[in-house]
Amino acid sequence: MDLNILWFILITVLFVGFFFLEGFDFGVGILLPFLGKNDTERRVIINTIGPHWDGNEVWLITAGGAMFAAFPNWYATLFSGFFLALFLVLFSLIIRGVAFEFRSSDSSLRWRTTFDWMIFTGSLLSALLWGVAMTNVVKGVPIDAKMQYVGTFFTLLNPYAIIGGLTTLFVFMFHGALFLSLKTTGTLAKRALKAAQSIGIVAIPVVLLLAGLTYFQTDLFSNLGAGITLLGSGITLVVAYVLIRSNKNGWAFILNGLTILLFTVALFWGLFPRVMVSSLNPAWSLSIYNASSSPYTLKIMTIIALTMVPIVLLYQGWSYWVFRHRVTEKDLHY
């Protein structure tokens, strides 16, 4: 395995981690105004992700840094072409972060309600736009021979990408509801489980619709492994829904996490060895070779990554272990 392939795999792993961990963050944020019937319940909901949300975003920062260092042409084309969409993602992450930190600094009902809706808005935009971005990358966007994006923001808002956005939106909401059913107690936990049952009914057909559209709109299914993996994500989602009907929400959370993992792996596997598909000419697509840094740069980065990444993973695993218990009204810090 050469270093170009290794770094493509590492970036895939970083996005899998980001979507799995930040996925339930987004879902919790979207559900916040609806599941929390009073200020105390909303504070309980926020405190389920309070110790983790900023650490979860590190996966995205690391993925962006890895793209910049390992595949600078990919980074340049993606961030220039998707500038407005990614700016909206950044804006949404900022406003939800500000809301988490400042919501409880004032006891005013108007103050707290405003920040609750900021958390909702930031989470909703992020969950939706990441699906739009990822499916556009797989479908293909107008990239010319100079590796430059020549479309507009509205080029990204095609029907296939919008279905992709709705897919991540509902899957993340389902993920968040399951997470809350595991991290809260009493009436709030039951309410979260009931919400998961309702959201799952919508998420399943949306995911299956995306899988069907992917067959016709992209060449992902020309890679048999990627196609089977994408279909597998739909199967695990159905199994997760069946499990919550039997009140096995812990296993349902694991299976939905597997749905996110398989979905993300399928998209990257379908891309490989490309990193962005050109809809103008397949020869103009960016690959792990024409978009990469020098071999020396990749070698140095590999040494650093193999040294530091295990430390980061151990620390984040430790933080989840420390805060593994269900949140009650006695554990309110946010």
C-alpha positions as CSV (number, residue, x, y, z in Angstrom):
1,M,0.0,0.0,0.0
2,D,1.5,3.4,-1.0
3,L,1.2,6.5,1.1
4,N,-1.4,8.1,-1.2
5,I,-3.8,5.2,-0.5
6,L,-3.0,5.2,3.2
7,W,-3.9,8.9,3.5
8,F,-7.1,8.4,1.5
9,I,-8.1,5.7,4.0
10,L,-7.1,7.9,7.0
11,I,-9.2,10.8,5.7
12,T,-12.1,8.3,5.2
13,V,-11.7,7.2,8.9
14,L,-11.7,10.8,10.1
15,F,-15.0,11.5,8.3
16,V,-16.5,8.3,9.6
17,G,-15.6,9.4,13.1
18,F,-16.9,12.9,12.6
19,F,-20.2,11.8,11.2
20,F,-20.7,9.1,13.8
21,L,-19.9,11.4,16.8
22,E,-21.1,14.7,15.6
23,G,-24.1,13.0,14.0
24,F,-25.8,12.4,17.4
25,D,-24.6,15.9,18.4
26,F,-26.5,17.4,15.4
27,G,-29.5,15.2,16.1
28,V,-29.7,16.2,19.8
29,G,-29.5,19.9,18.8
30,I,-32.3,19.5,16.2
31,L,-34.5,17.8,18.7
32,L,-33.7,20.1,21.6
33,P,-36.7,22.6,21.2
34,F,-39.2,19.7,20.7
35,L,-38.2,17.1,23.3
36,G,-37.4,19.6,26.1
37,K,-40.7,20.8,27.4
38,N,-39.2,23.2,30.0
39,D,-35.9,24.8,30.8
40,T,-34.7,22.0,33.0
41,E,-35.3,19.3,30.5
42,R,-33.6,21.4,27.8
43,R,-30.6,21.8,30.1
44,V,-30.5,18.0,30.6
45,I,-30.6,17.5,26.8
46,I,-27.7,20.0,26.3
47,N,-25.7,18.4,29.1
48,T,-25.8,15.0,27.4
49,I,-23.5,16.4,24.7
50,G,-22.0,19.3,26.6
51,P,-18.7,17.5,27.5
52,H,-18.2,16.1,24.0
53,W,-19.5,18.4,21.2
54,D,-16.3,20.5,20.8
55,G,-14.1,17.3,20.9
56,N,-16.2,15.7,18.3
57,E,-15.6,18.7,15.9
58,V,-11.8,18.0,16.2
59,W,-12.4,15.1,13.8
60,L,-13.5,17.6,11.1
61,I,-10.6,20.0,11.8
62,T,-8.2,17.1,11.6
63,A,-9.8,15.8,8.3
64,G,-9.5,19.3,6.8
65,G,-5.9,19.6,7.9
66,A,-5.1,16.1,6.5
67,M,-6.7,17.0,3.1
68,F,-4.7,20.3,3.0
69,A,-1.4,18.6,3.7
70,A,-1.9,15.3,1.9
71,F,-4.0,16.3,-1.1
72,P,-3.7,20.1,-1.5
73,N,-5.3,20.2,-4.9
74,W,-8.4,18.4,-3.5
75,Y,-8.5,20.9,-0.6
76,A,-8.2,23.9,-3.0
77,T,-10.8,22.7,-5.4
78,L,-13.3,21.6,-2.8
79,F,-13.0,24.7,-0.5
80,S,-13.1,27.2,-3.4
81,G,-15.9,25.5,-5.3
82,F,-18.0,24.7,-2.3
83,F,-17.1,28.0,-0.6
84,L,-20.6,29.3,0.2
85,A,-21.9,25.8,1.3
86,L,-18.9,25.3,3.5
87,F,-19.1,28.8,4.8
88,L,-22.7,28.1,5.9
89,V,-21.5,24.9,7.6
90,L,-18.8,26.9,9.4
91,F,-21.4,29.6,10.4
92,S,-23.8,27.0,11.7
93,L,-21.0,25.3,13.8
94,I,-20.0,28.7,15.2
95,I,-23.5,29.8,16.3
96,R,-24.3,26.4,17.9
97,G,-20.9,26.5,19.7
98,V,-21.6,30.0,21.0
99,A,-25.1,29.0,22.1
100,F,-23.8,26.0,24.1
101,E,-21.4,28.2,26.0
102,F,-23.6,31.2,26.7
103,R,-27.1,29.8,26.9
104,S,-27.1,29.4,30.7
105,S,-25.2,32.6,31.5
106,D,-28.5,34.5,31.9
107,S,-31.7,33.3,33.5
108,S,-34.0,35.2,31.1
109,L,-36.5,33.0,29.3
110,R,-36.1,35.0,26.1
111,W,-32.3,34.7,26.3
112,R,-32.3,31.0,26.7
113,T,-35.0,30.4,24.1
114,T,-33.0,32.4,21.5
115,F,-29.9,30.3,22.1
116,D,-32.0,27.1,22.0
117,W,-33.1,28.0,18.5
118,M,-29.6,28.9,17.6
119,I,-28.5,25.4,18.6
120,F,-31.4,24.0,16.5
121,T,-30.6,26.1,13.4
122,G,-26.9,25.4,13.6
123,S,-27.5,21.7,14.0
124,L,-30.1,21.5,11.2
125,L,-28.0,23.4,8.7
126,S,-24.9,21.3,9.4
127,A,-26.7,18.0,9.2
128,L,-28.4,19.0,5.9
129,L,-25.4,20.6,4.2
130,W,-23.0,17.8,4.9
131,G,-25.2,15.4,3.0
132,V,-25.5,17.8,0.1
133,A,-21.7,18.2,-0.1
134,M,-20.9,14.6,0.1
135,T,-23.3,13.4,-2.5
136,N,-22.2,16.2,-4.9
137,V,-18.6,15.0,-4.6
138,V,-19.7,11.5,-5.6
139,K,-22.1,12.6,-8.3
140,G,-19.7,14.9,-9.9
141,V,-19.4,18.7,-10.2
142,P,-18.1,20.9,-13.1
143,I,-14.3,20.8,-12.8
144,D,-12.2,21.9,-15.7
145,A,-8.8,20.8,-16.9
146,K,-7.1,23.1,-14.5
147,M,-8.7,21.5,-11.5
148,Q,-10.9,24.5,-11.0
149,Y,-14.6,24.4,-10.0
150,V,-16.6,26.3,-12.7
151,G,-20.1,25.9,-11.3
152,T,-22.1,28.0,-8.9
153,F,-23.6,27.5,-5.4
154,F,-26.9,26.6,-7.1
155,T,-25.2,23.9,-9.1
156,L,-24.9,22.0,-5.8
157,L,-28.6,22.2,-5.1
158,N,-29.6,19.5,-7.5
159,P,-32.4,16.9,-6.7
160,Y,-29.9,14.1,-5.9
161,A,-27.8,16.2,-3.5
162,I,-31.0,17.5,-1.8
163,I,-32.0,13.9,-1.2
164,G,-28.5,13.3,0.2
165,G,-29.0,16.2,2.5
166,L,-32.3,14.9,3.8
167,T,-30.7,11.5,4.3
168,T,-28.0,12.8,6.6
169,L,-30.6,15.0,8.3
170,F,-33.0,12.2,9.2
171,V,-30.3,9.6,10.0
172,F,-28.6,12.1,12.4
173,M,-31.9,13.0,14.0
174,F,-32.5,9.3,14.5
175,H,-29.0,8.9,15.9
176,G,-29.6,11.8,18.3
177,A,-32.9,10.5,19.5
178,L,-31.4,7.1,20.3
179,F,-28.5,8.8,22.0
180,L,-30.9,10.8,24.2
181,S,-32.8,7.6,25.1
182,L,-29.6,6.2,26.4
183,K,-28.3,9.3,28.2
184,T,-31.5,10.6,29.9
185,T,-33.9,9.1,32.4
186,G,-37.6,8.9,33.1
187,T,-40.1,10.7,30.9
188,L,-37.5,12.4,28.8
189,A,-35.9,9.1,27.8
190,K,-39.3,7.7,26.9
191,R,-40.0,10.8,24.9
192,A,-36.7,10.4,23.0
193,L,-37.4,6.7,22.2
194,K,-40.8,7.6,20.9
195,A,-39.2,10.3,18.7
196,A,-36.7,7.8,17.4
197,Q,-39.6,5.5,16.4
198,S,-41.3,8.3,14.5
199,I,-38.1,9.6,12.8
200,G,-37.0,6.0,11.8
201,I,-40.2,5.7,9.7
202,V,-39.1,8.6,7.6
203,A,-35.4,7.9,7.6
204,I,-35.7,4.4,6.1
205,P,-37.5,5.3,2.8
206,V,-35.2,8.4,2.4
207,V,-32.1,6.3,2.7
208,L,-33.5,3.6,0.3
209,L,-34.4,6.4,-2.2
210,L,-30.9,7.8,-2.1
211,A,-29.5,4.3,-2.7
212,G,-31.8,3.9,-5.7
213,L,-30.9,7.4,-7.1
214,T,-27.2,6.7,-6.5
215,Y,-27.5,3.7,-8.9
216,F,-28.7,6.0,-11.7
217,Q,-27.0,9.3,-10.9
218,T,-23.5,8.1,-10.1
219,D,-21.0,5.3,-11.1
220,L,-20.7,4.1,-7.4
221,F,-22.4,0.8,-8.2
222,S,-19.7,0.0,-10.8
223,N,-17.6,-0.8,-7.8
224,L,-19.4,-3.9,-6.4
225,G,-18.0,-3.5,-2.9
226,A,-19.1,0.1,-2.6
227,G,-22.6,-0.7,-3.9
228,I,-23.0,-3.6,-1.5
229,T,-21.8,-1.4,1.4
230,L,-24.3,1.3,0.5
231,L,-27.1,-1.2,0.4
232,G,-25.8,-2.6,3.7
233,S,-26.3,0.8,5.3
234,G,-30.0,0.7,4.4
235,I,-30.3,-2.8,5.9
236,T,-28.6,-1.8,9.2
237,L,-31.0,1.2,9.5
238,V,-34.0,-1.1,9.1
239,V,-32.6,-3.5,11.7
240,A,-32.0,-0.5,14.1
241,Y,-35.6,0.5,13.7
242,V,-36.8,-3.1,14.4
243,L,-34.7,-3.1,17.5
244,I,-36.2,0.1,18.9
245,R,-39.7,-1.4,18.4
246,S,-38.5,-4.1,20.9
247,N,-37.1,-1.4,23.2
248,K,-33.5,-2.5,22.5
249,N,-32.3,1.0,22.0
250,G,-28.7,0.4,23.0
251,W,-28.3,-2.1,20.1
252,A,-30.4,0.2,17.9
253,F,-27.8,3.0,18.5
254,I,-25.0,0.7,17.6
255,L,-26.7,-0.4,14.4
256,N,-27.5,3.1,13.4
257,G,-23.9,4.0,14.0
258,L,-23.0,1.2,11.7
259,T,-25.4,2.7,9.2
260,I,-23.4,5.9,9.3
261,L,-20.1,4.1,9.0
262,L,-21.2,2.0,6.0
263,F,-22.8,5.0,4.3
264,T,-19.6,7.1,4.6
265,V,-17.3,4.2,3.6
266,A,-19.5,3.5,0.5
267,L,-19.2,7.0,-0.7
268,F,-15.4,7.1,-0.3
269,W,-15.0,3.6,-1.7
270,G,-17.1,4.6,-4.7
271,L,-14.9,7.6,-5.3
272,F,-11.6,5.7,-5.0
273,P,-9.0,6.4,-6.5
274,R,-10.7,9.7,-7.3
275,V,-11.3,12.4,-4.6
276,M,-13.6,14.6,-6.7
277,V,-15.4,13.7,-9.9
278,S,-15.6,16.0,-12.8
279,S,-19.0,16.1,-14.5
280,L,-17.4,17.8,-17.6
281,N,-14.8,15.2,-18.4
282,P,-13.8,12.1,-16.4
283,A,-10.2,12.7,-17.3
284,W,-10.4,16.0,-15.4
285,S,-11.4,14.3,-12.1
286,L,-9.0,14.7,-9.2
287,S,-7.4,11.5,-7.9
288,I,-5.2,10.6,-5.0
289,Y,-2.3,10.9,-7.3
290,N,-2.8,14.1,-9.3
291,A,-4.1,16.0,-6.2
292,S,-1.5,14.8,-3.7
293,S,1.6,16.3,-2.0
294,S,5.1,15.1,-2.6
295,P,6.1,11.6,-1.3
296,Y,8.4,13.2,1.2
297,T,5.5,15.3,2.7
298,L,3.3,12.2,2.9
299,K,6.1,10.3,4.7
300,I,6.7,13.0,7.3
301,M,2.9,13.3,7.9
302,T,2.6,9.5,8.3
303,I,5.2,9.5,11.1
304,I,3.4,12.4,12.9
305,A,0.0,10.8,12.5
306,L,1.1,7.4,13.8
307,T,2.6,9.1,16.8
308,M,-0.2,11.5,17.7
309,V,-3.5,10.0,16.6
310,P,-3.4,7.1,19.1
311,I,-3.0,9.6,21.9
312,V,-5.9,11.6,20.7
313,L,-8.1,8.5,20.4
314,L,-7.2,7.4,23.9
315,Y,-8.0,10.8,25.4
316,Q,-11.4,11.0,23.6
317,G,-12.2,7.4,24.6
318,W,-11.3,8.3,28.2
319,S,-13.6,11.4,28.2
320,Y,-16.6,9.3,27.0
321,W,-15.9,6.7,29.7
322,V,-15.8,9.5,32.4
323,F,-19.1,10.9,31.2
324,R,-20.8,7.6,30.4
325,H,-23.6,7.8,33.0
326,R,-27.1,9.1,32.3
327,V,-27.6,12.8,32.8
328,T,-30.1,13.9,35.5
329,E,-31.2,17.2,36.9
330,K,-28.4,17.1,39.4
331,D,-25.7,17.1,36.6
332,L,-26.4,20.4,34.9
333,H,-23.3,22.4,34.0
334,Y,-24.4,24.0,30.7
